[in-house]
């Protein structure tokens, strides 16, 4: 049986790329466009893939740029939705006492670097990220997964640094709560 062609290998990665793009953009049409542009860019210049990394890693690198382009194109509405996250969040004060310290000591997370190698953990993390409100999820993913600087995000989306900080803080609190419930508590119970 002959080995698959470069184009076939790229096409076989489409599902993985769609999953990544949906998580980032939270819009099926925009995700489809970003993935299509990624596939076309990869197929147009196969010589750019020098096999120094896995094909999926290279394709995700291209896709990250396409996602950033989509976020720039869609502008502020992509990041902030309909103002859904502008109100006070009940999680803002939940984990802290009046002095600003943790009201309850965070759960022991053991060795997070070891957990990052677990496919199960990555599935739980992805599910927790998908549960974030759209604006918080997009901003968190832009900052942490697309590795955009805070300054870039603020400039691209016309946000104040304070607003970005508040939204990222809320996203991290929600992720922490979700991971403690769905990963660390289960692991400790086992």
N, C-alpha and C positions, 0 to 999 in steps of 0.2 A: 504494500500500500504506500503510495507516494506521500511525502510529507506535505503538510498544508502550505499554500503560498502565503506570502506576506499579507496580501489582501484578505485571505481567508482568516488568518490569525487576528487581524484587526477587526474584521466583522464578528468574529467569535467573542470579542471583548465588549461588544456593544451593550449587552445586558448589564455588565458590571459598570460601565460608564454611565448608563442611564440611571442606575441606582444612585451613584455618586452625584450626578447632576440634579436629580429630583430632590435629594437631601439638601443640596446647596440652594437651589432656586425655588423649590416648592411650587413649581408651576410646570405642568406637563409639557406644554408647547415650548416654553423657553428651554426646558431641559432637552427636549428632542432637537431643537435647533442647535444648542451647544454641542451635543453629541454628534450630530450630523456634520457640523463644521469641523469637529475634531477628527472624525473619520476621514473626511475629504482632505484635510491638511496632512494627515499621516500618509494617505495613499498617494497624494500629489508629490510628496518628497520622502520616499522610502529610504533614500540614502542618508537622511538625517538621523535615522535610527541606527546607531553604531553598535548596538548590542552590549553597551557597557552597563545596562540595567535591563530589568525584565520589560517586556513589551507593555504590559499593563502600567507599570510605573511611568514609562515614557508617555503613554497615552494620557494618563491622569495629569501629567505635567502640562501637556497641550490643553487638556480640558480645563484646567485651572485658569488658564489665560482666557479661554472662551467664556467661562463663567464670569470672570471679572468684567469682560467686555459686555456681557449681557446685563450685569448689575449696573454698569455705567450707563448703558443704553436705556434701561428701564427707569433709572434715576431713583429719586427719593421714595416713590411708591413701593418699590421692591423692598426696601429696608424697613420702612415704617408702616406699611399697610394703611389702615384707616385710623391711625391714632390709637390702636388697641392697647398699646403698652404705655401710654402717657399717664395713666392714673397711678395712684399709689398701689404698690403691690403688697398683698398680705404677707409675702415672704420676706419683705424688707426688714422687718423687725423680729420675725419669728426666732431666729437662732441666737439673738443677742439680748443681754440684759440691759438695764438702764445705763450702765457704765460702758457699754459698747463691747463687752467681752462675751464670749460664747456662753449662752444660758445653759447649754448642755454640751458636754465635751463631745467632739466629733467621734464617730466610730473609728476603730483601728482599721486602717486600710491595708495593713500588712505590707506587701511588696507590690505597689502599683505597676512598676516596670515589668514584673513577671506577668501580671494580669494582662498587660497590653499585648503580649504574645498569644493570648488565648482568643480563639475565634468566638467562643461563647461570650467572653467579656465584650468584644467588639460589637457583637450583635446587640447586647444589652445597652451599650453606650449609644449605638445608632438609634435604637428604639427610644431611649431617653432624649436624644437630640431631636428626634421627630416630634416628641410630645411638647417641646418648647413652643411658646407662642411664636407665630411666624416672624415677627420683627426681631425678637430676641434670638431666635434660631439662626436667622440670616446673618445678623451682626456677629454672633459667636462664631459661626462657620467662616465668615470672612476673616475674622481676626485669628482664629486658632488653626483652621484647616487650610485656608487659602494663604495664610501667613501675610496678610496685608497689614501694614502698620496702622496704628490708630489715626495718625495724621492723614494717611491715604483714604481711610474709610470716611473720616469727617469731611474731607475735601470732596470726595466723590458723591456723598449723600447729603451734603450741606447740613451736617449735624454739628452740634457743639461738642467739645470734648467731654463736658459734664454729662450730657445726654448719653453719649456713647458709653461712658464709664458706668452710669446707672443701669443701662440696658445689659451690659456685659456682666455686671454684678448680679443682677436678677437672674440672668441665664445660668451663671455658675452656681447660684444657690439652688435653683431648680434641678440642675444636673446632679449636684451633690446629693440632694434629697432623693432623687430617683435612683441613683447608683447605690446609695445606702440601703434603700428598700429592696431593689431588684437584683443586686449583685452581692454586696458585702454582707447583708443580713442572711441571705441564702447560703453563702459560703460558710459563715460562722455557724449556722444551724446544722450544716452537714458535717 
